[in-house]
């Protein structure tokens, strides 16, 4: 049984990335986070000068109260005119004027309430809170500066766990993967492992969750995306800096593995020899003579070579003492030292 693998160069990408930008123009008064640490959704990050906005809200509240008083008076006047309409003192024109005045005051109240709501929203913008959980970058603006929507990005938050890994795959490779796992579902049947820049294997296993619907015309590749966990190491807290192994923008080696092993004809890697014509092995025939046999290799491991063609199950292959072997030479084969050292009853490879 062999687990088929394929390797690609990928780049880590945060699932969510948010640039923090001021929504109003004001002085920056307070910063409430430590650069490079993780923040939680809703945490207060920046506080802008609030005095002018609070004064504006108070003025709009006073305007609303004034128009409410005028509306109440207009309503009383309308009710009085309607009550007098059926008496000799009543006039239809007076009712119409009172009704128009009452409707006008009601409309002005709606406008004043809308202006009050806009001022309250502007006041709320003086507190900039984290819209997502993740690691925050350094701040680009310090306390005392005037910020505005045109000031640019104040800081950026990158989500941490889980995280994406994107990698391009040639169309030919994508077709091979689709055929290989057609019966299992190409996405569900593939496990994703990562090898970091220092050569160590990343502990978590990911899952493919997206394939681009179009081919990049300049490279003839499809972009695939995997989702993988990026937890904090044991004993670490989000307030600690730089503790997660995967960081947005990092290069990694993506290793695709089949979920289920496949059966393949395999021999020890030490039996494989190579010359200008390709790979070959020495096989012991029925007369105990060494015969050179050309082989085609499949996907192999450091210890086992998978044979696609050139050998059949049960044939004897020379794995040790190859420097003394010549085509057609008589040999007296025996188990290799590693097989001879195994306890009785243990399975062992042929010569």
Residue pairs with C-beta under 8 A, 6 or more apart in sequence:
1 261
1 262
1 263
1 264
2 261
2 262
2 263
2 264
2 266
2 299
2 301
2 304
2 306
3 257
3 258
3 261
3 262
4 180
4 257
4 258
4 262
4 299
5 255
5 256
5 257
5 258
5 299
6 173
6 177
6 255
6 256
6 299
7 253
7 254
7 255
7 256
8 167
8 168
8 169
8 253
8 254
8 256
9 167
9 251
9 252
9 253
9 254
10 165
10 166
10 167
10 194
10 226
10 251
10 252
10 253
10 254
11 165
11 166
11 167
11 249
11 250
11 251
11 252
12 163
12 164
12 165
12 246
12 247
12 248
12 249
12 250
12 251
12 252
13 163
13 164
13 165
13 166
13 248
13 249
14 134
14 158
14 159
14 160
14 163
14 164
14 248
15 159
15 162
15 163
15 164
15 227
16 132
16 134
16 157
16 158
16 159
17 156
17 157
17 158
17 159
17 248
18 131
18 132
18 134
18 156
18 157
19 153
19 156
20 45
20 46
20 128
20 153
20 154
20 155
20 156
20 157
21 149
21 151
21 152
21 153
21 154
22 46
22 48
22 125
22 128
22 147
22 148
22 149
22 151
22 154
23 122
23 125
23 149
24 48
24 53
24 122
24 125
24 126
24 148
24 149
25 146
25 147
25 148
25 149
26 48
26 49
26 50
26 52
26 53
26 126
26 146
26 147
26 148
27 48
27 49
27 144
27 145
27 146
27 147
28 46
28 47
28 48
28 49
28 141
28 142
28 143
28 144
28 145
28 146
28 147
29 47
29 48
29 49
29 143
30 46
30 47
30 143
31 45
31 46
31 139
31 142
31 143
32 43
32 44
32 45
32 46
32 47
33 39
33 43
33 45
33 136
33 155
34 239
34 241
35 136
35 137
35 138
35 139
35 155
36 135
36 136
36 137
36 138
36 241
36 242
37 135
37 136
37 238
37 239
37 240
37 241
38 133
38 134
38 135
38 136
38 160
38 238
38 239
39 45
39 130
39 133
39 134
39 135
39 136
39 157
40 130
40 133
40 238
41 130
41 131
41 132
41 133
42 129
42 130
43 129
43 130
44 127
44 128
44 129
45 128
45 129
45 130
45 136
45 155
46 127
46 128
46 154
47 126
47 127
47 128
48 125
48 126
48 127
48 128
48 147
49 126
50 123
50 126
53 119
53 122
53 123
53 126
54 123
56 119
56 122
56 123
57 116
57 119
57 120
57 123
59 119
60 112
60 115
60 116
60 119
61 116
63 112
63 115
63 116
64 109
64 112
64 113
64 116
67 105
67 108
67 109
67 112
68 109
70 105
70 108
71 102
71 105
71 106
71 108
71 109
74 98
74 101
74 102
74 104
74 105
75 102
77 98
77 101
77 102
78 95
78 98
78 99
78 101
78 102
80 98
81 90
81 91
81 94
81 95
81 97
81 98
82 95
82 98
83 90
84 90
84 91
84 94
85 91
85 92
85 95
128 154
130 136
130 157
131 157
132 157
132 159
133 159
133 160
134 157
134 158
134 159
134 160
135 157
135 158
135 160
135 244
136 155
136 156
136 157
136 158
137 155
137 156
137 157
137 158
138 155
139 154
139 155
140 152
140 153
140 154
140 155
141 147
141 151
141 154
147 154
158 248
160 230
160 244
161 229
161 230
161 231
161 232
161 244
162 227
162 228
162 229
162 230
163 227
163 228
163 229
163 230
163 246
163 248
164 225
164 226
164 227
164 228
165 192
165 194
165 206
165 225
165 226
165 228
165 246
165 252
165 254
166 223
166 224
166 225
166 226
167 223
167 224
167 226
167 254
168 216
168 219
168 221
168 222
168 223
168 224
169 177
169 221
169 222
169 223
169 224
170 220
170 221
170 222
171 215
171 220
171 221
171 222
174 211
174 222
174 224
177 186
177 190
177 256
178 186
180 258
181 189
181 190
181 258
184 259
184 260
186 208
187 207
187 208
187 209
187 211
188 207
188 259
189 258
189 259
189 260
190 207
190 208
190 256
190 257
190 258
190 259
191 205
191 206
191 207
191 256
191 257
191 258
191 259
192 205
192 206
192 207
192 208
192 226
192 228
192 254
192 255
192 256
192 257
193 201
193 202
193 205
193 206
193 254
193 255
193 257
194 201
194 202
194 206
194 228
194 246
194 252
194 253
194 254
194 255
195 201
195 202
195 252
195 253
195 255
196 202
196 245
196 252
196 253
197 250
197 251
197 252
202 228
202 245
202 246
202 252
204 228
204 229
204 230
204 231
205 228
206 226
206 227
206 228
206 229
207 226
207 227
207 228
208 224
208 225
208 226
208 256
209 225
209 226
209 227
210 224
210 225
211 222
211 223
211 224
211 225
212 222
212 223
212 224
215 221
215 222
216 222
216 223
226 254
228 246
230 244
230 245
230 246
231 244
232 238
232 240
232 243
232 244
233 243
233 244
236 243
246 252
264 298
264 306
264 307
265 306
265 307
265 311
265 312
265 313
266 300
266 304
266 305
266 306
266 307
267 281
267 304
267 305
267 307
267 311
267 317
267 319
267 349
268 303
268 304
268 305
268 317
268 319
268 336
268 349
269 300
269 301
269 302
269 303
269 304
269 305
270 319
270 320
270 322
271 281
271 282
271 305
271 317
271 318
271 319
271 322
272 279
272 280
272 281
272 295
272 297
272 305
273 279
273 280
273 281
273 282
273 322
274 280
277 294
278 294
278 296
279 294
279 295
279 296
279 297
280 292
280 293
280 294
280 295
281 292
281 293
281 295
281 310
281 311
281 317
281 318
282 290
282 291
282 292
282 293
282 317
282 318
282 322
282 325
282 327
283 290
283 291
283 292
283 293
283 311
283 315
283 316
283 317
283 318
284 290
284 291
284 315
284 316
284 317
284 318
284 331
284 333
284 351
285 291
288 330
288 331
288 332
288 333
289 328
289 329
289 330
289 331
290 318
290 325
290 326
290 327
290 328
290 329
290 330
290 331
291 327
291 328
292 327
293 310
293 311
294 310
295 307
295 308
295 309
295 310
295 311
296 307
296 308
296 309
296 310
297 305
297 306
297 307
297 308
298 306
298 307
298 308
299 306
300 306
311 317
314 350
315 350
316 333
316 350
316 351
317 350
317 351
318 325
318 331
318 333
318 351
319 336
319 349
319 351
320 336
320 337
325 331
333 351
334 340
334 351
335 348
335 350
335 351
336 349
336 351
339 348
339 349
340 348
342 348
